[in-house]
């Protein structure tokens, strides 16, 4: 009886005080109170961008630079972020940091974008700004989904703010995910401005959306997938080229300065990940390149650099095996620190300071020949990571146009423009190349132009050449063997889904044969 009376009294109290209970905490935001001001909406969009700096995407200490070590270009001696097990072909659903991190970090970015898209219409703010912010979120969602479909294949396609019902969704096909990516990019490109000024520099632009569409389609058209046509890829890249005069895109004259913080946001950059320290976490690019050398270049990359006359070391009369670093492509000296070169006031040797392979990367490294007192450590570097630059668009266009129509004048012009900026003399490719010869020339050009930038892993996968180039022994500057790598075509073109995700969602199916 006492219990019944107590319940009745409590019920009466609650009924009489409903106005008091229908309040929100004033020391924190709730879902109902957050989406009420423009400032909050802008902060939410900043959170969408922030996931670009996550360990599993383009941030961490040096995630995009370490991706180079899953290729014949570089070596990762301590398995930083698990890229070395990928290079060895022994990755599993549990033993690689990048495989276990890229999946959830990408979905965190997607969840933030979905939350903004689901709620921003509640915010009283200028419609033009609101529409632009929606377009930015769609662009970013497309970027995050591309990191999933290009590495894992098909994944659950989620387009609403996170909720528990999404925890047990099965995988969509990769093509369904790609279709949504292209839809997001088309819708973003229709709204985003061509350029920004002031504090807005670094945001997604119309050109960024168009350029990323070209990259996605390029991955689809290549031999790994064969699910898009090359004419479509060429048209997507050409759209960026046509926009270039208005957007101000062009090749930046100084290849070395292109990757230094003092020259960021220059005319070649279409989209990059913005880093700032100490206000927020920077990256550790300079520490990795200066000291840890966990992305050490390999002899195979050095041998791939042509001579300054544009010919390979096997063709050029300029090559002298006794002096292998003389008369090379000018990009070699702006990208590679090699034995005999002065670095930070000292002459490098095959074992000092870069004893792993004898080489280090000059690219994405503020240090050069001169001594420096500005020693940066973990997360103190501010150099932006360039996701898309104009040289990439030119070579995407050349590759697609060559596959669609053969080596016509447009193909030659695009490739030769990149080679001319490089400083090759003569810079022009020989006339009369066949489609197959031009294909190889473009692939060689991509390897050299983007060496150290983390793009080559996607390239050798989409070309389906990884099974050839990765089954090899890798060597130091002294041609000493380091390790023999392995790549199994039936397994290694796609990553396994992380076991932690499979444990959380019984409806996810693992990639074969993992």
C-alpha positions in Angstrom: 0.0 0.0 0.0 2.8 2.4 0.9 4.4 1.6 -2.5 1.1 2.4 -4.3 0.8 5.7 -2.5 4.3 6.6 -3.3 3.8 5.9 -7.0 0.6 8.0 -7.1 2.4 10.9 -5.4 5.3 10.6 -7.8 2.9 10.5 -10.8 1.1 13.6 -9.6 4.4 15.4 -9.1 5.6 14.6 -12.6 2.3 15.7 -14.1 2.3 19.0 -12.3 5.9 19.7 -13.2 6.0 18.8 -16.9 7.1 22.3 -17.9 10.1 21.9 -15.6 11.1 18.5 -17.1 10.6 19.6 -20.7 13.9 21.5 -20.7 17.4 20.8 -22.1 20.7 20.8 -20.2 22.4 24.2 -20.5 26.0 22.9 -20.1 26.1 20.9 -23.3 24.4 20.6 -26.7 21.7 18.1 -27.6 20.5 17.0 -31.0 17.5 19.3 -30.5 19.5 22.4 -29.5 22.6 22.1 -31.7 21.1 22.8 -35.1 19.9 26.3 -34.2 22.7 28.6 -35.3 24.9 29.2 -38.3 28.0 29.0 -36.2 27.1 25.5 -35.1 26.5 24.4 -38.6 29.8 25.8 -39.7 31.5 24.0 -36.8 29.8 20.7 -37.9 31.2 21.1 -41.4 34.6 21.7 -40.0 34.2 18.3 -38.3 33.5 16.8 -41.6 36.8 18.1 -43.0 38.7 17.1 -39.8 38.3 13.4 -40.7 40.6 14.0 -43.7 43.4 14.4 -41.1 42.6 11.0 -39.4 45.1 8.1 -39.2 43.1 6.1 -41.7 42.6 8.7 -44.3 45.2 11.4 -45.2 46.6 12.3 -41.8 48.2 10.6 -38.8 51.9 10.9 -38.8 52.4 10.2 -42.5 49.7 7.8 -43.7 49.7 8.9 -47.4 53.5 8.9 -47.5 53.6 5.4 -46.1 51.2 4.2 -48.7 54.2 4.5 -51.1 55.9 1.7 -49.2 53.3 -0.8 -50.5 54.8 -0.4 -53.9 58.2 -0.9 -55.6 59.0 2.7 -54.8 59.7 2.5 -51.1 60.3 0.4 -48.0 58.8 0.6 -44.5 61.1 -1.2 -42.2 59.0 -1.1 -39.0 55.6 -1.8 -40.6 54.3 1.7 -39.8 50.5 1.6 -40.0 50.7 -1.9 -41.3 51.8 -1.1 -44.8 54.8 -3.5 -44.8 52.6 -6.5 -44.3 50.6 -5.3 -47.3 53.9 -5.0 -49.3 54.8 -8.5 -48.2 51.4 -9.9 -49.2 50.7 -11.3 -45.7 48.0 -8.9 -44.6 45.0 -10.3 -42.7 41.8 -9.0 -41.2 43.7 -8.2 -38.0 47.4 -7.5 -38.6 47.5 -4.2 -40.5 46.9 -0.8 -38.8 45.8 0.9 -42.0 43.4 -1.9 -42.9 41.9 -1.8 -39.4 41.8 2.0 -39.3 40.8 3.2 -42.8 37.4 1.5 -42.7 36.1 3.0 -39.4 37.7 6.4 -40.0 36.1 6.7 -43.4 32.7 5.9 -41.9 33.3 8.5 -39.1 33.7 11.0 -41.9 30.6 9.7 -43.7 28.6 9.8 -40.5 29.5 13.5 -39.9 28.6 14.4 -43.4 25.3 12.6 -43.2 24.5 14.2 -39.9 25.0 17.7 -41.4 23.0 16.9 -44.5 20.1 15.6 -42.4 20.0 18.6 -40.0 21.3 21.7 -41.7 17.8 22.7 -43.1 16.7 23.3 -39.5 19.2 26.1 -39.2 18.1 29.7 -39.8 20.9 30.9 -42.2 21.5 32.3 -45.6 20.3 29.8 -48.3 23.3 30.3 -50.6 25.7 29.5 -47.8 23.5 26.5 -46.7 23.5 25.1 -50.2 27.2 25.5 -50.5 27.8 23.7 -47.2 25.6 20.8 -48.4 27.7 20.6 -51.5 30.9 20.5 -49.5 29.5 17.7 -47.3 28.5 15.7 -50.4 32.0 16.1 -51.9 33.6 14.9 -48.6 31.2 12.0 -48.3 32.2 11.0 -51.8 35.9 11.2 -50.8 35.3 9.0 -47.8 33.3 6.5 -49.7 36.0 6.3 -52.4 38.5 5.3 -49.7 36.2 2.4 -48.9 35.3 1.2 -52.4 38.8 1.6 -53.9 40.4 -0.6 -51.1 37.8 -2.9 -49.7 35.3 -3.1 -52.6 31.6 -3.1 -51.8 30.6 -1.7 -48.4 27.3 -0.8 -46.6 25.9 2.4 -48.3 24.6 4.7 -45.6 23.1 8.1 -46.5 21.5 9.0 -43.2 22.8 10.2 -39.8 24.1 7.4 -37.7 21.6 5.2 -35.8 21.6 1.7 -34.4 19.7 0.3 -37.3 22.7 0.8 -39.5 24.9 -1.4 -37.3 23.8 -4.6 -39.1 23.5 -3.6 -42.7 25.0 -5.9 -45.3 27.4 -4.8 -48.0 26.2 -3.0 -51.1 27.9 -3.8 -54.3 30.9 -1.7 -55.2 29.1 -0.4 -58.2 26.2 0.9 -56.1 28.7 2.7 -53.9 30.5 4.2 -57.0 27.1 5.3 -58.4 26.4 7.2 -55.2 29.9 8.8 -55.2 29.4 10.0 -58.8 25.9 11.4 -57.9 27.4 13.3 -54.9 30.2 14.7 -57.0 27.9 15.8 -59.8 25.5 17.5 -57.3 28.5 19.1 -55.5 30.1 20.4 -58.7 26.8 22.1 -59.7 26.8 24.2 -56.6 30.4 24.7 -55.4 32.2 27.9 -56.3 35.1 27.9 -58.7 37.4 29.4 -56.1 37.6 31.0 -52.6 39.4 33.8 -50.9 40.6 34.5 -47.4 39.9 32.0 -44.7 37.8 29.8 -47.0 40.8 28.8 -49.1 41.2 25.0 -48.8 37.5 24.2 -49.0 36.1 22.0 -51.8 35.5 23.7 -55.1 33.8 22.9 -58.3 37.2 21.9 -59.8 37.8 19.6 -56.9 34.5 17.8 -57.4 35.1 17.5 -61.2 38.7 16.3 -60.6 37.7 13.7 -58.1 35.0 12.4 -60.5 37.8 11.9 -63.0 39.9 9.9 -60.5 36.9 7.7 -59.6 36.1 7.0 -63.2 39.7 6.3 -64.0 39.8 3.6 -61.3 36.6 2.2 -62.8 37.9 2.1 -66.4 41.2 0.5 -65.8 41.9 -3.2 -66.2 41.2 -4.0 -62.5 37.5 -3.1 -63.0 36.6 -2.4 -66.6 33.2 -0.9 -65.5 33.5 2.5 -67.2 34.4 3.6 -70.6 37.6 5.6 -71.4 35.7 8.3 -73.3 33.8 9.1 -70.2 37.0 9.4 -68.2 38.6 11.6 -70.8 35.6 13.9 -70.8 35.7 14.1 -67.0 39.3 15.1 -67.0 38.8 17.5 -69.9 36.1 19.3 -67.9 38.7 20.3 -65.3 41.1 21.3 -68.1 38.4 23.5 -69.6 37.7 25.0 -66.2 41.4 25.8 -65.6 41.5 29.3 -67.1 38.6 30.4 -64.9 39.8 28.6 -61.8 43.4 29.6 -62.3 44.7 26.0 -62.5 48.1 25.4 -64.1 51.4 23.7 -63.5 53.4 25.5 -60.8 56.9 26.4 -62.2 59.0 25.2 -59.2 58.4 21.4 -58.6 60.3 21.5 -55.3 58.4 24.4 -53.9 55.1 22.8 -54.8 55.5 20.6 -51.7 56.7 23.3 -49.2 54.4 25.0 -46.7 55.5 28.5 -47.8 54.0 27.9 -51.3 50.8 26.1 -50.3 47.5 26.7 -52.1 49.3 27.6 -55.3 47.8 27.3 -58.8 48.5 23.6 -59.3 46.7 22.5 -56.1 43.1 21.5 -56.8 42.4 20.0 -53.4 44.6 19.4 -50.4 44.3 18.4 -46.7 45.0 21.5 -44.6 47.3 21.0 -41.7 48.1 23.5 -38.9 50.1 23.2 -35.8 50.0 23.7 -32.9 46.4 24.9 -33.1 45.4 21.4 -34.3 47.3 18.3 -35.0 49.8 18.7 -37.7 51.5 15.7 -39.5 54.9 14.3 -39.0 56.1 14.4 -42.7 59.3 16.2 -41.8 60.2 13.9 -38.9 59.6 10.8 -41.1 61.7 12.1 -44.0 64.5 13.5 -41.8 65.0 10.9 -39.2 62.8 7.8 -39.1 63.1 7.0 -42.9 60.1 4.7 -42.7 59.2 5.5 -46.3 62.7 4.9 -47.6 63.0 5.0 -51.5 64.2 1.9 -53.2 66.8 1.3 -55.9 64.0 0.3 -58.3 62.5 3.8 -58.1 65.9 5.4 -58.6 66.5 3.3 -61.7 63.1 4.3 -63.1 64.1 8.0 -63.3 65.1 8.9 -66.8 68.1 11.0 -67.7 67.8 14.8 -68.3 67.4 14.1 -72.0 64.2 12.2 -71.2 65.6 8.8 -72.1 65.8 5.8 -69.8 69.1 4.8 -68.2 69.3 1.9 -70.7 68.8 4.2 -73.7 70.6 7.5 -72.8 74.3 8.1 -73.7 74.4 10.3 -70.6 74.1 7.4 -68.1 77.3 6.4 -66.4 76.9 3.4 -64.0 79.9 4.7 -62.1 78.1 7.9 -61.4 74.5 6.8 -61.4 73.1 10.1 -59.9 74.5 12.5 -62.5 72.5 14.0 -65.4 69.1 12.6 -64.2 65.6 14.0 -64.7 65.5 17.3 -62.7 62.7 15.9 -60.6 65.1 13.3 -59.2 67.1 16.0 -57.4 63.9 17.7 -56.1 62.5 14.3 -54.8 65.3 12.1 -53.7 68.1 12.5 -51.2 70.9 10.1 -52.4 74.4 9.1 -51.3 76.8 11.9 -52.1 74.3 14.6 -51.7 74.6 17.2 -48.9 71.7 17.0 -46.5 71.4 19.4 -43.5 75.1 20.3 -43.8 76.5 16.8 -44.1 77.4 14.6 -47.1 75.2 11.5 -47.1 76.7 8.1 -47.5 75.0 4.7 -48.2 74.7 4.1 -44.4 74.5 7.6 -43.0 72.0 9.1 -42.1 69.6 6.9 -44.2 71.0 3.5 -43.5 67.9 1.5 -44.5 68.2 1.9 -48.2 70.7 4.8 -48.6 67.9 7.1 -49.8 65.3 9.4 -48.4 62.5 11.6 -49.8 63.2 15.3 -50.4 59.5 15.8 -51.4 57.2 16.7 -48.4 60.4 17.6 -46.5 61.2 21.1 -45.4 64.9 20.2 -44.9 67.5 20.4 -47.7 71.3 20.9 -48.0 71.4 23.6 -45.4 71.6 23.0 -41.6 68.5 23.9 -39.7 67.6 24.8 -36.2 63.9 24.3 -36.9 63.7 20.6 -35.9 60.1 19.4 -36.1 58.9 16.4 -34.2 55.6 14.4 -34.0 52.6 16.2 -35.4 54.5 19.5 -35.7 54.6 19.7 -39.5 52.2 22.0 -41.3 52.8 21.0 -44.9 49.4 20.3 -46.6 49.0 16.9 -48.3 47.9 17.4 -51.9 45.1 15.0 -52.8 44.6 16.4 -56.4 46.8 18.6 -58.5 46.7 19.8 -62.0 49.5 17.5 -63.3 47.4 14.6 -62.2 44.5 15.8 -64.3 46.7 16.2 -67.4 48.1 12.7 -67.0 44.6 11.3 -66.3 43.4 12.9 -69.4 46.3 11.6 -71.5 45.8 8.1 -70.2 42.1 8.0 -70.9 42.3 9.8 -74.3 45.1 7.4 -75.4 42.9 4.4 -74.4 39.8 5.9 -76.1 41.4 7.3 -79.3 45.0 6.4 -79.4 48.0 8.8 -79.1 46.5 11.8 -80.8 47.8 15.4 -80.5 45.8 16.0 -77.3 47.6 13.1 -75.6 51.0 14.3 -76.6 50.2 17.9 -75.5 49.1 16.8 -72.0 52.1 14.6 -71.3 54.6 16.9 -72.9 53.3 19.8 -70.7 54.2 17.8 -67.6 57.6 16.9 -69.0 58.3 20.4 -70.0 57.7 21.7 -66.5 60.0 19.0 -65.2 62.8 20.5 -67.2 63.6 17.6 -69.5 65.5 18.6 -72.6 64.2 17.6 -75.0 60.8 17.3 -73.2 58.7 16.1 -76.1 57.9 12.4 -76.5 58.9 10.8 -79.8 56.3 11.1 -82.5 54.7 8.0 -83.9 54.3 6.0 -80.7 51.7 3.3 -80.8 48.9 3.1 -78.3 50.8 0.5 -76.3 54.0 2.5 -76.3 52.2 5.7 -75.2 50.4 3.7 -72.5 53.8 2.7 -71.1 55.2 6.2 -71.4 52.3 7.6 -69.5 52.6 5.0 -66.8 56.3 5.8 -66.5 55.5 9.5 -66.3 53.0 9.0 -63.5 55.5 7.0 -61.5 58.1 9.7 -61.6 55.9 12.8 -61.4 54.1 11.5 -58.3 56.9 9.6 -56.6 56.6 9.7 -52.9 53.0 11.1 -52.9 51.2 7.8 -52.2 49.4 7.5 -55.6 51.4 4.6 -57.1 49.7 1.9 -55.0 46.4 2.7 -56.6 48.0 2.9 -60.0 49.6 -0.5 -59.9 46.4 -2.0 -58.6 44.1 -0.4 -61.2 46.5 -1.3 -64.0 46.7 -4.9 -62.6 50.5 -4.8 -62.8 51.0 -5.3 -59.0 51.1 -9.0 -59.5 54.2 -8.5 -61.7 56.0 -5.5 -60.0 55.4 -6.6 -56.4 56.7 -10.1 -56.8 60.3 -9.0 -56.6 63.3 -8.5 -54.3 63.9 -4.9 -53.2 67.4 -3.4 -53.0 69.3 -0.6 -51.3 71.5 2.0 -53.0 74.3 -0.5 -52.9 72.2 -3.1 -54.6 72.1 -5.2 -51.4 68.9 -7.2 -51.2 66.5 -6.3 -48.3 63.5 -8.6 -48.7 61.6 -10.5 -51.4 58.0 -9.4 -51.6 55.0 -11.4 -52.7 51.7 -10.4 -54.3 48.9 -13.0 -55.1 46.5 -11.8 -57.7 43.6 -13.7 -56.4 43.9 -12.1 -52.9 45.9 -9.0 -52.8 44.1 -6.5 -55.1 41.5 -5.9 -52.4 41.9 -5.5 -48.6 40.1 -7.7 -46.1 37.4 -6.1 -44.1 38.7 -5.5 -40.5 37.8 -8.4 -38.2 36.6 -5.9 -35.6 33.9 -4.8 -38.0 32.9 -8.4 -38.8 32.6 -9.1 -35.1 30.2 -6.1 -34.7 28.1 -6.8 -37.7 27.3 -10.5 -38.5 25.7 -9.5 -41.8 29.0 -8.3 -43.3 30.7 -10.8 -45.6 34.4 -11.0 -45.8 36.3 -10.6 -49.1 37.6 -13.9 -50.6 39.9 -15.6 -49.8 40.3 -13.9 -46.4 
